[in-house]
C-alpha cells in the first residue's frame, strides 16, 4: 500500500489536545484518542477500530480526501507500507482526523485546510 504523509501544525495540534483535555463535553473524544494511541498488535482489531472511528468522525475521511486532492510534485515520495504498518498509519490518520474534527467543531479553525501544514 502507498500513503501520502500529512503534516500538521504542531502548535494547533497541541492547542486542540489541551482543549479536549479541559472541555467537559470532550470526554468521549479523549477516550477515543487514548484508545487509538494505546492499541497495539492485532490487525483485525486495528481495522475494526479504524472503521468505527471513521464512521464516528467523518472529518477523518474528509481530511484524507483533502490531502489526496493536493497536487504534489512527481519527486514527492509516497510511503510503501506492509499491512501492519498500514493499519498503524490508518490509526495515526484517525488520531489527527479526530483532532481536526474537534478543532473545527470548537471553532479553532474553519476548515481542514487550516489544520494541515503540507502533504508529501
N, C-alpha and C positions, 0 to 999 in steps of 0.2 A: 504494500500500500504506500501511497505517496501523499504527504500532507504539506500544506503551507505552514509556515511558522508565523504566528500572530504575536506582535509585541504591543504591550500596553503601557500607558503612562504610569510609572511606579507610584508617583505621589497620589494620583487619583485612585489607584488600586488600594493604597494604604488608607486613604480617607474613607473609601467605601467600606472596607473591612471594619474600621473604627465605628462608622455609622451603624453598621449591622450589629456590632457588639453592644452598642449603647441603646439602640432602639428597642423598646418593649415589643413592638409589632414585628420584629425580625427574628424572633426565637426559632421559628421553623426554618428560616433561611440559614441561620447559623448552624443548626443541626444538620442541614443538607450539606453545607460546606465542610463540616467536620467529618461527616460520613464519607464524603468524597475524598478528603485528604487521607483518611485512615484506612481506606480499602486497599487490600493487597492480595495477591495470589490468584484466585480463581477467575479465569476469563469469563465464564458464563455469568458469575455474579457481577463482574465489572460491566459486561454487556447489558445485563438487566438494569443495573443502576443507571447506566448511560441512557437507556430508553426511558426510564422513569423521570430522570432529571430533564431530558429534552421535552418530554410531554408537559411537565410541570412548569418549566421555564422556557417558553417559546423563543425568547431572545437568544438562547444558545444557538438555535438553527439560524436565526436572523443574522447573528454575529458572524457565523461561519459563511453564510451566503454572501454577506457584505465583503468579508475578507477575500473570498474566492472571486468576487467581481472586480477586485482591484488589479489593474494591469501591473505586471512586474516585468522587468527586463528578462530576456532569454538567459542571461547569465545568472539570474536568480535560481537558487537550488532548492528543489523540493526534497524533503527528507524521506528516505525509504525506511519503513518500519516493519518489524515482524508483527505477528498477531498480538503478542503480549504487549509489545511497545505501542502498538496502535490503540489497544484498549486503554492503556495508561494515558496516552496522548488525548484520547477522547474525553477521559475524565478530567484531565487538565483543562481542556477547552470548556468542558461543562462548568468547572470552577469559575473560570473567568467570565463565561456567559452568564452565570448567576450573579456575579458582581456587576456586570454590565446591566443586566435586568434591574437590579436593585438601584444602581446609580441613576438610571432613567426614571424609575418609579419614585425615587426620593428627590428628583429634580436636581441632582448634582450635575447631570449632563442632559442634553436634549435629544441626543442621537447616538447611535452605535459609533458613528464616525469619530465623535469626540472622545471615545474611550480607547480607541485603537491608535497607537503611535505609528506603526507601519507593519507591513506584511512582506515576508520574503519566502 
